[in-house]
Amino acid sequence: MGKVGTGWSRTTSAQIRKALDTVVSPKQKLTKTIRKPKATWVEPKFYADIEYRDITSEGLLRASSFKGLSKGTRRS
């Protein structure tokens, strides 16, 4: 649904990488194959908490901001 424009820092990036390193997968878990030879695939165990103001007519998030990463059951 687009890219997150704010709320991300080097510290946050390092924390997320450390968390994702715990769920590395030998192959991608997507229904549509994506060719990214240098990609690191992970098990879908985390959800990004994103705040946004609106959804555009193209279906993209408007004024999106990263709020954190959560593990477990998806919240709506």
mmCIF file of the N, C-alpha and C atoms, coordinates in Angstrom:
data_MODEL
# 
_entry.id   MODEL 
# 
loop_
_atom_site.group_PDB 
_atom_site.id 
_atom_site.type_symbol 
_atom_site.label_atom_id 
_atom_site.label_alt_id 
_atom_site.label_comp_id 
_atom_site.label_asym_id 
_atom_site.label_entity_id 
_atom_site.label_seq_id 
_atom_site.pdbx_PDB_ins_code 
_atom_site.Cartn_x 
_atom_site.Cartn_y 
_atom_site.Cartn_z 
_atom_site.occupancy 
_atom_site.B_iso_or_equiv 
_atom_site.pdbx_formal_charge 
_atom_site.auth_seq_id 
_atom_site.auth_comp_id 
_atom_site.auth_asym_id 
_atom_site.auth_atom_id 
_atom_site.pdbx_PDB_model_num 
ATOM 1   N N  . MET A 1 1  ? 0.815  -1.196  0.000  1.00 0.00 ? 1  MET A N  1 
ATOM 2   C CA . MET A 1 1  ? 0.000  0.000   0.000  1.00 0.00 ? 1  MET A CA 1 
ATOM 3   C C  . MET A 1 1  ? 0.854  1.253   0.000  1.00 0.00 ? 1  MET A C  1 
ATOM 4   N N  . GLY A 1 2  ? 2.120  1.108   -0.354 1.00 0.00 ? 2  GLY A N  1 
ATOM 5   C CA . GLY A 1 2  ? 2.972  2.282   -0.432 1.00 0.00 ? 2  GLY A CA 1 
ATOM 6   C C  . GLY A 1 2  ? 4.134  2.209   0.523  1.00 0.00 ? 2  GLY A C  1 
ATOM 7   N N  . LYS A 1 3  ? 4.809  3.317   0.651  1.00 0.00 ? 3  LYS A N  1 
ATOM 8   C CA . LYS A 1 3  ? 5.979  3.411   1.519  1.00 0.00 ? 3  LYS A CA 1 
ATOM 9   C C  . LYS A 1 3  ? 5.662  4.275   2.727  1.00 0.00 ? 3  LYS A C  1 
ATOM 10  N N  . VAL A 1 4  ? 6.355  4.002   3.811  1.00 0.00 ? 4  VAL A N  1 
ATOM 11  C CA . VAL A 1 4  ? 6.194  4.815   5.019  1.00 0.00 ? 4  VAL A CA 1 
ATOM 12  C C  . VAL A 1 4  ? 7.190  5.955   4.955  1.00 0.00 ? 4  VAL A C  1 
ATOM 13  N N  . GLY A 1 5  ? 6.703  7.174   5.149  1.00 0.00 ? 5  GLY A N  1 
ATOM 14  C CA . GLY A 1 5  ? 7.546  8.343   4.973  1.00 0.00 ? 5  GLY A CA 1 
ATOM 15  C C  . GLY A 1 5  ? 8.305  8.814   6.191  1.00 0.00 ? 5  GLY A C  1 
ATOM 16  N N  . THR A 1 6  ? 7.929  8.373   7.386  1.00 0.00 ? 6  THR A N  1 
ATOM 17  C CA . THR A 1 6  ? 8.575  8.872   8.589  1.00 0.00 ? 6  THR A CA 1 
ATOM 18  C C  . THR A 1 6  ? 8.455  7.848   9.721  1.00 0.00 ? 6  THR A C  1 
ATOM 19  N N  . GLY A 1 7  ? 9.161  8.101   10.820 1.00 0.00 ? 7  GLY A N  1 
ATOM 20  C CA . GLY A 1 7  ? 9.078  7.225   11.975 1.00 0.00 ? 7  GLY A CA 1 
ATOM 21  C C  . GLY A 1 7  ? 10.149 6.150   12.008 1.00 0.00 ? 7  GLY A C  1 
ATOM 22  N N  . TRP A 1 8  ? 11.088 6.220   11.104 1.00 0.00 ? 8  TRP A N  1 
ATOM 23  C CA . TRP A 1 8  ? 12.129 5.213   10.949 1.00 0.00 ? 8  TRP A CA 1 
ATOM 24  C C  . TRP A 1 8  ? 13.477 5.829   11.273 1.00 0.00 ? 8  TRP A C  1 
ATOM 25  N N  . SER A 1 9  ? 14.312 5.119   12.011 1.00 0.00 ? 9  SER A N  1 
ATOM 26  C CA . SER A 1 9  ? 15.646 5.621   12.334 1.00 0.00 ? 9  SER A CA 1 
ATOM 27  C C  . SER A 1 9  ? 16.658 4.490   12.164 1.00 0.00 ? 9  SER A C  1 
ATOM 28  N N  . ARG A 1 10 ? 17.934 4.806   12.267 1.00 0.00 ? 10 ARG A N  1 
ATOM 29  C CA . ARG A 1 10 ? 18.964 3.756   12.200 1.00 0.00 ? 10 ARG A CA 1 
ATOM 30  C C  . ARG A 1 10 ? 18.814 2.772   13.355 1.00 0.00 ? 10 ARG A C  1 
ATOM 31  N N  . THR A 1 11 ? 18.462 3.288   14.519 1.00 0.00 ? 11 THR A N  1 
ATOM 32  C CA . THR A 1 11 ? 18.264 2.433   15.684 1.00 0.00 ? 11 THR A CA 1 
ATOM 33  C C  . THR A 1 11 ? 17.093 1.477   15.440 1.00 0.00 ? 11 THR A C  1 
ATOM 34  N N  . THR A 1 12 ? 15.982 2.016   14.931 1.00 0.00 ? 12 THR A N  1 
ATOM 35  C CA . THR A 1 12 ? 14.816 1.191   14.611 1.00 0.00 ? 12 THR A CA 1 
ATOM 36  C C  . THR A 1 12 ? 15.181 0.138   13.574 1.00 0.00 ? 12 THR A C  1 
ATOM 37  N N  . SER A 1 13 ? 15.915 0.537   12.559 1.00 0.00 ? 13 SER A N  1 
ATOM 38  C CA . SER A 1 13 ? 16.337 -0.390  11.508 1.00 0.00 ? 13 SER A CA 1 
ATOM 39  C C  . SER A 1 13 ? 17.168 -1.537  12.085 1.00 0.00 ? 13 SER A C  1 
ATOM 40  N N  . ALA A 1 14 ? 18.096 -1.225  12.976 1.00 0.00 ? 14 ALA A N  1 
ATOM 41  C CA . ALA A 1 14 ? 18.938 -2.252  13.594 1.00 0.00 ? 14 ALA A CA 1 
ATOM 42  C C  . ALA A 1 14 ? 18.102 -3.191  14.468 1.00 0.00 ? 14 ALA A C  1 
ATOM 43  N N  . GLN A 1 15 ? 17.132 -2.650  15.185 1.00 0.00 ? 15 GLN A N  1 
ATOM 44  C CA . GLN A 1 15 ? 16.264 -3.474  16.030 1.00 0.00 ? 15 GLN A CA 1 
ATOM 45  C C  . GLN A 1 15 ? 15.413 -4.425  15.187 1.00 0.00 ? 15 GLN A C  1 
ATOM 46  N N  . ILE A 1 16 ? 14.886 -3.918  14.091 1.00 0.00 ? 16 ILE A N  1 
ATOM 47  C CA . ILE A 1 16 ? 14.071 -4.748  13.208 1.00 0.00 ? 16 ILE A CA 1 
ATOM 48  C C  . ILE A 1 16 ? 14.912 -5.835  12.562 1.00 0.00 ? 16 ILE A C  1 
ATOM 49  N N  . ARG A 1 17 ? 16.102 -5.481  12.108 1.00 0.00 ? 17 ARG A N  1 
ATOM 50  C CA . ARG A 1 17 ? 16.985 -6.483  11.507 1.00 0.00 ? 17 ARG A CA 1 
ATOM 51  C C  . ARG A 1 17 ? 17.294 -7.600  12.500 1.00 0.00 ? 17 ARG A C  1 
ATOM 52  N N  . LYS A 1 18 ? 17.561 -7.245  13.739 1.00 0.00 ? 18 LYS A N  1 
ATOM 53  C CA . LYS A 1 18 ? 17.856 -8.233  14.774 1.00 0.00 ? 18 LYS A CA 1 
ATOM 54  C C  . LYS A 1 18 ? 16.651 -9.160  14.986 1.00 0.00 ? 18 LYS A C  1 
ATOM 55  N N  . ALA A 1 19 ? 15.454 -8.588  15.017 1.00 0.00 ? 19 ALA A N  1 
ATOM 56  C CA . ALA A 1 19 ? 14.235 -9.386  15.178 1.00 0.00 ? 19 ALA A CA 1 
ATOM 57  C C  . ALA A 1 19 ? 14.006 -10.296 13.974 1.00 0.00 ? 19 ALA A C  1 
ATOM 58  N N  . LEU A 1 20 ? 14.211 -9.781  12.769 1.00 0.00 ? 20 LEU A N  1 
ATOM 59  C CA . LEU A 1 20 ? 13.984 -10.574 11.562 1.00 0.00 ? 20 LEU A CA 1 
ATOM 60  C C  . LEU A 1 20 ? 15.022 -11.686 11.403 1.00 0.00 ? 20 LEU A C  1 
ATOM 61  N N  . ASP A 1 21 ? 16.221 -11.466 11.911 1.00 0.00 ? 21 ASP A N  1 
ATOM 62  C CA . ASP A 1 21 ? 17.245 -12.517 11.859 1.00 0.00 ? 21 ASP A CA 1 
ATOM 63  C C  . ASP A 1 21 ? 16.806 -13.779 12.592 1.00 0.00 ? 21 ASP A C  1 
ATOM 64  N N  . THR A 1 22 ? 15.851 -13.650 13.519 1.00 0.00 ? 22 THR A N  1 
ATOM 65  C CA . THR A 1 22 ? 15.375 -14.819 14.273 1.00 0.00 ? 22 THR A CA 1 
ATOM 66  C C  . THR A 1 22 ? 14.366 -15.658 13.494 1.00 0.00 ? 22 THR A C  1 
ATOM 67  N N  . VAL A 1 23 ? 13.867 -15.145 12.373 1.00 0.00 ? 23 VAL A N  1 
ATOM 68  C CA . VAL A 1 23 ? 12.839 -15.865 11.606 1.00 0.00 ? 23 VAL A CA 1 
ATOM 69  C C  . VAL A 1 23 ? 13.212 -16.022 10.123 1.00 0.00 ? 23 VAL A C  1 
ATOM 70  N N  . VAL A 1 24 ? 14.508 -16.101 9.828  1.00 0.00 ? 24 VAL A N  1 
ATOM 71  C CA . VAL A 1 24 ? 14.973 -16.273 8.445  1.00 0.00 ? 24 VAL A CA 1 
ATOM 72  C C  . VAL A 1 24 ? 14.451 -17.595 7.893  1.00 0.00 ? 24 VAL A C  1 
ATOM 73  N N  . SER A 1 25 ? 14.022 -17.567 6.647  1.00 0.00 ? 25 SER A N  1 
ATOM 74  C CA . SER A 1 25 ? 13.481 -18.742 5.963  1.00 0.00 ? 25 SER A CA 1 
ATOM 75  C C  . SER A 1 25 ? 14.369 -19.084 4.767  1.00 0.00 ? 25 SER A C  1 
ATOM 76  N N  . PRO A 1 26 ? 14.536 -20.362 4.453  1.00 0.00 ? 26 PRO A N  1 
ATOM 77  C CA . PRO A 1 26 ? 15.363 -20.727 3.295  1.00 0.00 ? 26 PRO A CA 1 
ATOM 78  C C  . PRO A 1 26 ? 14.726 -20.362 1.959  1.00 0.00 ? 26 PRO A C  1 
ATOM 79  N N  . LYS A 1 27 ? 13.405 -20.139 1.932  1.00 0.00 ? 27 LYS A N  1 
ATOM 80  C CA . LYS A 1 27 ? 12.746 -19.746 0.683  1.00 0.00 ? 27 LYS A CA 1 
ATOM 81  C C  . LYS A 1 27 ? 11.603 -18.792 0.978  1.00 0.00 ? 27 LYS A C  1 
ATOM 82  N N  . GLN A 1 28 ? 11.175 -18.085 -0.060 1.00 0.00 ? 28 GLN A N  1 
ATOM 83  C CA . GLN A 1 28 ? 10.100 -17.110 0.121  1.00 0.00 ? 28 GLN A CA 1 
ATOM 84  C C  . GLN A 1 28 ? 8.762  -17.802 0.336  1.00 0.00 ? 28 GLN A C  1 
ATOM 85  N N  . LYS A 1 29 ? 7.868  -17.146 1.047  1.00 0.00 ? 29 LYS A N  1 
ATOM 86  C CA . LYS A 1 29 ? 6.557  -17.701 1.386  1.00 0.00 ? 29 LYS A CA 1 
ATOM 87  C C  . LYS A 1 29 ? 5.439  -16.977 0.635  1.00 0.00 ? 29 LYS A C  1 
ATOM 88  N N  . LEU A 1 30 ? 5.751  -16.415 -0.508 1.00 0.00 ? 30 LEU A N  1 
ATOM 89  C CA . LEU A 1 30 ? 4.774  -15.651 -1.271 1.00 0.00 ? 30 LEU A CA 1 
ATOM 90  C C  . LEU A 1 30 ? 4.080  -16.533 -2.303 1.00 0.00 ? 30 LEU A C  1 
ATOM 91  N N  . THR A 1 31 ? 2.843  -16.197 -2.625 1.00 0.00 ? 31 THR A N  1 
ATOM 92  C CA . THR A 1 31 ? 2.113  -16.967 -3.642 1.00 0.00 ? 31 THR A CA 1 
ATOM 93  C C  . THR A 1 31 ? 2.606  -16.620 -5.045 1.00 0.00 ? 31 THR A C  1 
ATOM 94  N N  . LYS A 1 32 ? 3.100  -15.407 -5.238 1.00 0.00 ? 32 LYS A N  1 
ATOM 95  C CA . LYS A 1 32 ? 3.665  -14.988 -6.516 1.00 0.00 ? 32 LYS A CA 1 
ATOM 96  C C  . LYS A 1 32 ? 5.183  -14.910 -6.359 1.00 0.00 ? 32 LYS A C  1 
ATOM 97  N N  . THR A 1 33 ? 5.907  -15.641 -7.181 1.00 0.00 ? 33 THR A N  1 
ATOM 98  C CA . THR A 1 33 ? 7.365  -15.675 -7.089 1.00 0.00 ? 33 THR A CA 1 
ATOM 99  C C  . THR A 1 33 ? 7.964  -14.312 -7.436 1.00 0.00 ? 33 THR A C  1 
ATOM 100 N N  . ILE A 1 34 ? 8.889  -13.871 -6.606 1.00 0.00 ? 34 ILE A N  1 
ATOM 101 C CA . ILE A 1 34 ? 9.619  -12.632 -6.840 1.00 0.00 ? 34 ILE A CA 1 
ATOM 102 C C  . ILE A 1 34 ? 11.088 -12.991 -6.970 1.00 0.00 ? 34 ILE A C  1 
ATOM 103 N N  . ARG A 1 35 ? 11.703 -12.557 -8.046 1.00 0.00 ? 35 ARG A N  1 
ATOM 104 C CA . ARG A 1 35 ? 13.111 -12.880 -8.284 1.00 0.00 ? 35 ARG A CA 1 
ATOM 105 C C  . ARG A 1 35 ? 14.007 -11.787 -7.693 1.00 0.00 ? 35 ARG A C  1 
ATOM 106 N N  . LYS A 1 36 ? 14.536 -12.060 -6.541 1.00 0.00 ? 36 LYS A N  1 
ATOM 107 C CA . LYS A 1 36 ? 15.474 -11.165 -5.849 1.00 0.00 ? 36 LYS A CA 1 
ATOM 108 C C  . LYS A 1 36 ? 16.599 -12.041 -5.324 1.00 0.00 ? 36 LYS A C  1 
ATOM 109 N N  . PRO A 1 37 ? 17.638 -12.270 -6.125 1.00 0.00 ? 37 PRO A N  1 
ATOM 110 C CA . PRO A 1 37 ? 18.682 -13.214 -5.737 1.00 0.00 ? 37 PRO A CA 1 
ATOM 111 C C  . PRO A 1 37 ? 19.416 -12.872 -4.441 1.00 0.00 ? 37 PRO A C  1 
ATOM 112 N N  . LYS A 1 38 ? 19.488 -11.620 -4.054 1.00 0.00 ? 38 LYS A N  1 
ATOM 113 C CA . LYS A 1 38 ? 20.203 -11.242 -2.831 1.00 0.00 ? 38 LYS A CA 1 
ATOM 114 C C  . LYS A 1 38 ? 19.262 -11.016 -1.647 1.00 0.00 ? 38 LYS A C  1 
ATOM 115 N N  . ALA A 1 39 ? 17.983 -11.312 -1.825 1.00 0.00 ? 39 ALA A N  1 
ATOM 116 C CA . ALA A 1 39 ? 17.008 -11.090 -0.753 1.00 0.00 ? 39 ALA A CA 1 
ATOM 117 C C  . ALA A 1 39 ? 17.190 -12.095 0.374  1.00 0.00 ? 39 ALA A C  1 
ATOM 118 N N  . THR A 1 40 ? 16.869 -11.665 1.570  1.00 0.00 ? 40 THR A N  1 
ATOM 119 C CA . THR A 1 40 ? 16.798 -12.554 2.725  1.00 0.00 ? 40 THR A CA 1 
ATOM 120 C C  . THR A 1 40 ? 15.313 -12.712 3.040  1.00 0.00 ? 40 THR A C  1 
ATOM 121 N N  . TRP A 1 41 ? 14.814 -13.928 2.939  1.00 0.00 ? 41 TRP A N  1 
ATOM 122 C CA . TRP A 1 41 ? 13.401 -14.193 3.175  1.00 0.00 ? 41 TRP A CA 1 
ATOM 123 C C  . TRP A 1 41 ? 13.186 -14.553 4.643  1.00 0.00 ? 41 TRP A C  1 
ATOM 124 N N  . VAL A 1 42 ? 12.058 -14.134 5.178  1.00 0.00 ? 42 VAL A N  1 
ATOM 125 C CA . VAL A 1 42 ? 11.740 -14.411 6.582  1.00 0.00 ? 42 VAL A CA 1 
ATOM 126 C C  . VAL A 1 42 ? 10.331 -14.982 6.691  1.00 0.00 ? 42 VAL A C  1 
ATOM 127 N N  . GLU A 1 43 ? 10.092 -15.696 7.788  1.00 0.00 ? 43 GLU A N  1 
ATOM 128 C CA . GLU A 1 43 ? 8.752  -16.180 8.089  1.00 0.00 ? 43 GLU A CA 1 
ATOM 129 C C  . GLU A 1 43 ? 7.882  -14.969 8.432  1.00 0.00 ? 43 GLU A C  1 
ATOM 130 N N  . PRO A 1 44 ? 6.622  -14.970 8.014  1.00 0.00 ? 44 PRO A N  1 
ATOM 131 C CA . PRO A 1 44 ? 5.735  -13.821 8.299  1.00 0.00 ? 44 PRO A CA 1 
ATOM 132 C C  . PRO A 1 44 ? 5.231  -13.840 9.738  1.00 0.00 ? 44 PRO A C  1 
ATOM 133 N N  . LYS A 1 45 ? 6.059  -13.409 10.662 1.00 0.00 ? 45 LYS A N  1 
ATOM 134 C CA . LYS A 1 45 ? 5.738  -13.448 12.090 1.00 0.00 ? 45 LYS A CA 1 
ATOM 135 C C  . LYS A 1 45 ? 5.510  -12.059 12.686 1.00 0.00 ? 45 LYS A C  1 
ATOM 136 N N  . PHE A 1 46 ? 5.862  -11.016 11.955 1.00 0.00 ? 46 PHE A N  1 
ATOM 137 C CA . PHE A 1 46 ? 5.774  -9.653  12.479 1.00 0.00 ? 46 PHE A CA 1 
ATOM 138 C C  . PHE A 1 46 ? 4.816  -8.808  11.650 1.00 0.00 ? 46 PHE A C  1 
ATOM 139 N N  . TYR A 1 47 ? 4.280  -7.797  12.277 1.00 0.00 ? 47 TYR A N  1 
ATOM 140 C CA . TYR A 1 47 ? 3.423  -6.823  11.605 1.00 0.00 ? 47 TYR A CA 1 
ATOM 141 C C  . TYR A 1 47 ? 3.952  -5.430  11.906 1.00 0.00 ? 47 TYR A C  1 
ATOM 142 N N  . ALA A 1 48 ? 3.982  -4.597  10.881 1.00 0.00 ? 48 ALA A N  1 
ATOM 143 C CA . ALA A 1 48 ? 4.378  -3.201  11.070 1.00 0.00 ? 48 ALA A CA 1 
ATOM 144 C C  . ALA A 1 48 ? 3.141  -2.416  11.491 1.00 0.00 ? 48 ALA A C  1 
ATOM 145 N N  . ASP A 1 49 ? 3.272  -1.661  12.561 1.00 0.00 ? 49 ASP A N  1 
ATOM 146 C CA . ASP A 1 49 ? 2.199  -0.774  13.002 1.00 0.00 ? 49 ASP A CA 1 
ATOM 147 C C  . ASP A 1 49 ? 2.403  0.569   12.304 1.00 0.00 ? 49 ASP A C  1 
ATOM 148 N N  . ILE A 1 50 ? 1.454  0.910   11.448 1.00 0.00 ? 50 ILE A N  1 
ATOM 149 C CA . ILE A 1 50 ? 1.553  2.110   10.624 1.00 0.00 ? 50 ILE A CA 1 
ATOM 150 C C  . ILE A 1 50 ? 0.343  3.005   10.885 1.00 0.00 ? 50 ILE A C  1 
ATOM 151 N N  . GLU A 1 51 ? 0.599  4.275   11.110 1.00 0.00 ? 51 GLU A N  1 
ATOM 152 C CA . GLU A 1 51 ? -0.477 5.263   11.237 1.00 0.00 ? 51 GLU A CA 1 
ATOM 153 C C  . GLU A 1 51 ? -0.548 6.013   9.918  1.00 0.00 ? 51 GLU A C  1 
ATOM 154 N N  . TYR A 1 52 ? -1.747 6.287   9.435  1.00 0.00 ? 52 TYR A N  1 
ATOM 155 C CA . TYR A 1 52 ? -1.889 7.037   8.186  1.00 0.00 ? 52 TYR A CA 1 
ATOM 156 C C  . TYR A 1 52 ? -3.153 7.890   8.236  1.00 0.00 ? 52 TYR A C  1 
ATOM 157 N N  . ARG A 1 53 ? -3.183 8.910   7.415  1.00 0.00 ? 53 ARG A N  1 
ATOM 158 C CA . ARG A 1 53 ? -4.297 9.855   7.415  1.00 0.00 ? 53 ARG A CA 1 
ATOM 159 C C  . ARG A 1 53 ? -5.425 9.438   6.483  1.00 0.00 ? 53 ARG A C  1 
ATOM 160 N N  . ASP A 1 54 ? -5.078 8.814   5.361  1.00 0.00 ? 54 ASP A N  1 
ATOM 161 C CA . ASP A 1 54 ? -6.097 8.504   4.362  1.00 0.00 ? 54 ASP A CA 1 
ATOM 162 C C  . ASP A 1 54 ? -5.537 7.478   3.384  1.00 0.00 ? 54 ASP A C  1 
ATOM 163 N N  . ILE A 1 55 ? -6.390 6.952   2.526  1.00 0.00 ? 55 ILE A N  1 
ATOM 164 C CA . ILE A 1 55 ? -5.975 6.080   1.428  1.00 0.00 ? 55 ILE A CA 1 
ATOM 165 C C  . ILE A 1 55 ? -6.355 6.787   0.136  1.00 0.00 ? 55 ILE A C  1 
ATOM 166 N N  . THR A 1 56 ? -5.392 6.910   -0.776 1.00 0.00 ? 56 THR A N  1 
ATOM 167 C CA . THR A 1 56 ? -5.634 7.614   -2.031 1.00 0.00 ? 56 THR A CA 1 
ATOM 168 C C  . THR A 1 56 ? -6.546 6.796   -2.945 1.00 0.00 ? 56 THR A C  1 
ATOM 169 N N  . SER A 1 57 ? -7.019 7.409   -4.016 1.00 0.00 ? 57 SER A N  1 
ATOM 170 C CA . SER A 1 57 ? -7.860 6.706   -4.992 1.00 0.00 ? 57 SER A CA 1 
ATOM 171 C C  . SER A 1 57 ? -7.100 5.567   -5.672 1.00 0.00 ? 57 SER A C  1 
ATOM 172 N N  . GLU A 1 58 ? -5.745 5.618   -5.618 1.00 0.00 ? 58 GLU A N  1 
ATOM 173 C CA . GLU A 1 58 ? -4.917 4.544   -6.177 1.00 0.00 ? 58 GLU A CA 1 
ATOM 174 C C  . GLU A 1 58 ? -4.682 3.413   -5.170 1.00 0.00 ? 58 GLU A C  1 
ATOM 175 N N  . GLY A 1 59 ? -5.207 3.567   -3.957 1.00 0.00 ? 59 GLY A N  1 
ATOM 176 C CA . GLY A 1 59 ? -5.058 2.547   -2.932 1.00 0.00 ? 59 GLY A CA 1 
ATOM 177 C C  . GLY A 1 59 ? -3.772 2.640   -2.134 1.00 0.00 ? 59 GLY A C  1 
ATOM 178 N N  . LEU A 1 60 ? -3.106 3.798   -2.165 1.00 0.00 ? 60 LEU A N  1 
ATOM 179 C CA . LEU A 1 60 ? -1.863 4.003   -1.421 1.00 0.00 ? 60 LEU A CA 1 
ATOM 180 C C  . LEU A 1 60 ? -2.139 4.779   -0.136 1.00 0.00 ? 60 LEU A C  1 
ATOM 181 N N  . LEU A 1 61 ? -1.289 4.565   0.863  1.00 0.00 ? 61 LEU A N  1 
ATOM 182 C CA . LEU A 1 61 ? -1.440 5.284   2.121  1.00 0.00 ? 61 LEU A CA 1 
ATOM 183 C C  . LEU A 1 61 ? -0.967 6.724   1.983  1.00 0.00 ? 61 LEU A C  1 
ATOM 184 N N  . ARG A 1 62 ? -1.715 7.641   2.581  1.00 0.00 ? 62 ARG A N  1 
ATOM 185 C CA . ARG A 1 62 ? -1.344 9.054   2.564  1.00 0.00 ? 62 ARG A CA 1 
ATOM 186 C C  . ARG A 1 62 ? -0.867 9.441   3.965  1.00 0.00 ? 62 ARG A C  1 
ATOM 187 N N  . ALA A 1 63 ? 0.246  10.172  4.048  1.00 0.00 ? 63 ALA A N  1 
ATOM 188 C CA . ALA A 1 63 ? 0.825  10.659  5.304  1.00 0.00 ? 63 ALA A CA 1 
ATOM 189 C C  . ALA A 1 63 ? 1.051  9.508   6.283  1.00 0.00 ? 63 ALA A C  1 
ATOM 190 N N  . SER A 1 64 ? 1.775  8.491   5.818  1.00 0.00 ? 64 SER A N  1 
ATOM 191 C CA . SER A 1 64 ? 2.013  7.306   6.644  1.00 0.00 ? 64 SER A CA 1 
ATOM 192 C C  . SER A 1 64 ? 3.226  7.482   7.548  1.00 0.00 ? 64 SER A C  1 
ATOM 193 N N  . SER A 1 65 ? 3.155  6.854   8.734  1.00 0.00 ? 65 SER A N  1 
ATOM 194 C CA . SER A 1 65 ? 4.223  6.951   9.714  1.00 0.00 ? 65 SER A CA 1 
ATOM 195 C C  . SER A 1 65 ? 4.394  5.606   10.420 1.00 0.00 ? 65 SER A C  1 
ATOM 196 N N  . PHE A 1 66 ? 5.629  5.115   10.487 1.00 0.00 ? 66 PHE A N  1 
ATOM 197 C CA . PHE A 1 66 ? 5.943  3.858   11.156 1.00 0.00 ? 66 PHE A CA 1 
ATOM 198 C C  . PHE A 1 66 ? 5.868  4.055   12.662 1.00 0.00 ? 66 PHE A C  1 
ATOM 199 N N  . LYS A 1 67 ? 5.131  3.182   13.359 1.00 0.00 ? 67 LYS A N  1 
ATOM 200 C CA . LYS A 1 67 ? 4.957  3.302   14.810 1.00 0.00 ? 67 LYS A CA 1 
ATOM 201 C C  . LYS A 1 67 ? 5.627  2.168   15.575 1.00 0.00 ? 67 LYS A C  1 
ATOM 202 N N  . GLY A 1 68 ? 5.976  1.104   14.895 1.00 0.00 ? 68 GLY A N  1 
ATOM 203 C CA . GLY A 1 68 ? 6.634  0.008   15.589 1.00 0.00 ? 68 GLY A CA 1 
ATOM 204 C C  . GLY A 1 68 ? 6.390  -1.322  14.898 1.00 0.00 ? 68 GLY A C  1 
ATOM 205 N N  . LEU A 1 69 ? 6.966  -2.355  15.474 1.00 0.00 ? 69 LEU A N  1 
ATOM 206 C CA . LEU A 1 69 ? 6.856  -3.702  14.946 1.00 0.00 ? 69 LEU A CA 1 
ATOM 207 C C  . LEU A 1 69 ? 6.241  -4.564  16.044 1.00 0.00 ? 69 LEU A C  1 
ATOM 208 N N  . SER A 1 70 ? 5.266  -5.369  15.676 1.00 0.00 ? 70 SER A N  1 
ATOM 209 C CA . SER A 1 70 ? 4.658  -6.269  16.665 1.00 0.00 ? 70 SER A CA 1 
ATOM 210 C C  . SER A 1 70 ? 4.724  -7.690  16.158 1.00 0.00 ? 70 SER A C  1 
ATOM 211 N N  . LYS A 1 71 ? 4.783  -8.615  17.087 1.00 0.00 ? 71 LYS A N  1 
ATOM 212 C CA . LYS A 1 71 ? 4.867  -10.036 16.754 1.00 0.00 ? 71 LYS A CA 1 
ATOM 213 C C  . LYS A 1 71 ? 3.595  -10.700 17.227 1.00 0.00 ? 71 LYS A C  1 
ATOM 214 N N  . GLY A 1 72 ? 3.116  -11.642 16.453 1.00 0.00 ? 72 GLY A N  1 
ATOM 215 C CA . GLY A 1 72 ? 1.950  -12.406 16.894 1.00 0.00 ? 72 GLY A CA 1 
ATOM 216 C C  . GLY A 1 72 ? 0.760  -12.174 16.016 1.00 0.00 ? 72 GLY A C  1 
ATOM 217 N N  . THR A 1 73 ? -0.409 -12.151 16.615 1.00 0.00 ? 73 THR A N  1 
ATOM 218 C CA . THR A 1 73 ? -1.678 -12.050 15.914 1.00 0.00 ? 73 THR A CA 1 
ATOM 219 C C  . THR A 1 73 ? -1.851 -10.673 15.302 1.00 0.00 ? 73 THR A C  1 
ATOM 220 N N  . ARG A 1 74 ? -2.337 -10.664 14.075 1.00 0.00 ? 74 ARG A N  1 
ATOM 221 C CA . ARG A 1 74 ? -2.555 -9.397  13.384 1.00 0.00 ? 74 ARG A CA 1 
ATOM 222 C C  . ARG A 1 74 ? -3.680 -8.632  14.045 1.00 0.00 ? 74 ARG A C  1 
ATOM 223 N N  . ARG A 1 75 ? -3.449 -7.338  14.187 1.00 0.00 ? 75 ARG A N  1 
ATOM 224 C CA . ARG A 1 75 ? -4.474 -6.447  14.749 1.00 0.00 ? 75 ARG A CA 1 
ATOM 225 C C  . ARG A 1 75 ? -5.017 -5.571  13.642 1.00 0.00 ? 75 ARG A C  1 
ATOM 226 N N  . SER A 1 76 ? -6.284 -5.196  13.756 1.00 0.00 ? 76 SER A N  1 
ATOM 227 C CA . SER A 1 76 ? -6.835 -4.296  12.745 1.00 0.00 ? 76 SER A CA 1 
ATOM 228 C C  . SER A 1 76 ? -7.023 -2.901  13.276 1.00 0.00 ? 76 SER A C  1 
# 
